[in-house]
Amino acid sequence: MTRTLLGVWAHPDDETFLSSGLVLAARERGDRVVLVTATRGEHGTDDPAAWPPARLGRHRERELEAALAVLGVDEHRFLGHRDGACADATEPMAARAIATIIEEVAPDTIVTFGPDGVTGHPDHRAVGRWTTRARNAVAPGAELLRAVLAPGFTRRFADVNAAFGVFLDEPADEVVPGLHLRLDGAHLDRKIEAMLAQDSQTRRLVDGVGLAVFRRWWGEEAFLVEAGSGAGAGVAASARAA
Ligand SMILES: [Zn+2]
């Protein structure tokens, strides 16, 4: 039975950092994967003079296309929110736009950010709230996965997290995930390739820590799992069994 995975994220690269393993496993099973990104990440630079928002937005759109090609995803949509302003959006309207996509795509599993937005980013938290609200409203039968820190991430990578400002505030308390993926082999290679395709965001990290540490740093993915009320087995259940 073909299943459908819908991912809803805030910026180009969130999908790759947080769900590449999940997406690759789904595509290998022949599942449909649809990804949605709220913004074009047009303010994601330390050098806005060289990268004014319109230029960076176009650039990140192309980077995202390249990353999605590596992950085998050919269905993607933008929601058109302004980077950095998701928390200012009217939540019922923002959730409604996602609900419309959920109704159209009819996913078995929906993946988004956990309550802390993983890194604490306000855009991440907002998109996680909107998506959870939309799923609860129109698709309570769908399994809901919410990305959280991988077990041990805060402790093992304390130095690099601090050096590269991964967390906007204090790291969230670690929780026991319902689904914990440890990527290796071809999956990890492809995740890293997809991350490197988004050079505007990953270059300084790779240059800073070296590729070997970078691979370990982002080699795990973790999710809270809320089973759907529907009868079908979610993507998480099959990923766990794989
Ligand atoms: Zn992000």
Residues whose N, C-alpha, C, O or C-beta is under 5 A from the ligand:
A	BS01	ZN	A10 H11 D14
